[in-house]
Amino acid sequence: MYSFILIIHSIICILLIMIVLFQAGKTLGLGGLTGGGSSGDAIMTGTGGNVFLKKITAGLAVMFIITSVTLTVMSANRPSSSLMDIMPPAPVIPDHNPLAVPKPTVETTTTAAKPQS
């Protein structure tokens, strides 16, 4: 069910972006592709096209909000799973490299020399 709503939500997002881009603004935007204001016989011209696009935008916006809230509620109720729970622990690799140059050892004296008086 969650995946289905997520797919519907994604489709609504894409449609909402497209509809907003097709709306004629001050400079016509992408609305000019459908004949926005250039000819009288285009589908999306005049006030009828603007009202139609505004209604579709409002409907898609409402559906977007509903699916957003639904997905939020559903994800809050889902048990959280992580790949760290599934994966086995990484193997421990020893720090021994036979080709490495041995580190020099420094001998330390535990008794400090006392000055003679």
C-alpha positions in Angstrom: 0.0 0.0 0.0 2.9 2.4 0.9 4.5 1.8 -2.5 1.3 2.4 -4.4 0.7 5.7 -2.6 4.4 6.6 -3.2 4.0 6.0 -6.9 0.7 8.0 -7.0 2.5 10.8 -5.1 5.4 10.9 -7.6 3.0 11.1 -10.6 1.1 13.9 -8.9 4.4 15.8 -8.4 5.3 15.5 -12.0 1.9 16.5 -13.2 1.8 19.5 -10.8 5.2 20.7 -12.1 4.0 20.4 -15.7 0.7 22.2 -15.1 2.4 25.0 -13.2 4.9 25.4 -16.1 2.2 25.5 -18.7 0.3 28.3 -17.0 0.7 31.7 -18.7 2.4 34.2 -16.5 3.5 37.7 -17.2 5.8 36.5 -20.0 3.7 33.5 -21.0 6.3 31.0 -19.9 5.8 27.6 -21.4 2.1 28.5 -21.8 3.1 29.9 -25.2 3.7 26.3 -26.4 -0.1 25.7 -26.4 -0.9 28.9 -28.1 -1.3 31.0 -25.0 -2.4 34.4 -26.3 -1.0 34.1 -29.8 -4.1 32.7 -31.6 -7.8 32.7 -30.9 -8.4 29.0 -31.7 -5.8 27.4 -29.4 -7.0 25.1 -26.6 -5.5 27.0 -23.6 -6.2 30.6 -24.7 -8.3 33.2 -23.1 -9.9 33.0 -19.7 -11.2 29.5 -20.3 -7.8 28.0 -20.4 -6.6 29.9 -17.4 -9.6 28.8 -15.3 -9.1 25.2 -16.5 -5.4 25.2 -15.5 -6.1 26.8 -12.2 -8.7 24.2 -11.3 -6.3 21.4 -12.3 -3.5 23.0 -10.3 -5.7 23.3 -7.2 -6.9 19.7 -7.5 -3.4 18.4 -7.9 -2.2 20.6 -5.0 -4.9 19.1 -2.7 -4.0 15.5 -3.8 -0.3 16.3 -3.2 -1.0 17.4 0.3 -3.2 14.4 1.0 -0.6 11.9 -0.3 2.1 13.8 1.6 0.3 13.5 4.9 -0.7 9.9 4.2 2.9 8.9 3.4 4.1 10.7 6.6 1.6 8.9 8.8 2.3 5.6 7.1 6.1 6.0 7.5 5.7 6.8 11.2 3.8 3.6 11.7 6.3 1.4 9.7 8.9 -0.5 11.6 12.2 1.0 10.9 14.7 -1.3 9.2 18.3 -0.7 8.4 20.8 -2.5 6.3 23.1 -2.6 9.4 20.6 -5.0 11.0 20.7 -7.4 8.0 24.4 -7.3 7.1 26.8 -9.6 8.9 29.7 -8.0 10.8 32.8 -7.2 8.8 35.7 -9.6 9.1 38.6 -8.6 11.3 41.7 -8.2 9.3 44.9 -8.6 11.4 47.4 -5.7 11.3 50.2 -8.0 10.3 51.9 -7.3 7.0 54.9 -9.6 6.3 56.3 -7.2 3.7 56.2 -4.2 6.0 59.5 -2.8 7.5 59.5 -3.4 11.2 59.2 -0.4 13.4 62.3 0.4 15.4 61.9 -0.3 19.1 63.3 2.2 21.6 64.5 0.8 24.8 63.5 2.8 27.8 65.1 2.7 31.1 62.9 2.5 34.1 65.4 3.8 36.6 66.5 7.3 36.3 70.2 8.1 36.9 70.7 10.0 40.1 73.3 12.7 40.0 76.2 12.1 42.4 77.1 14.7 44.9 
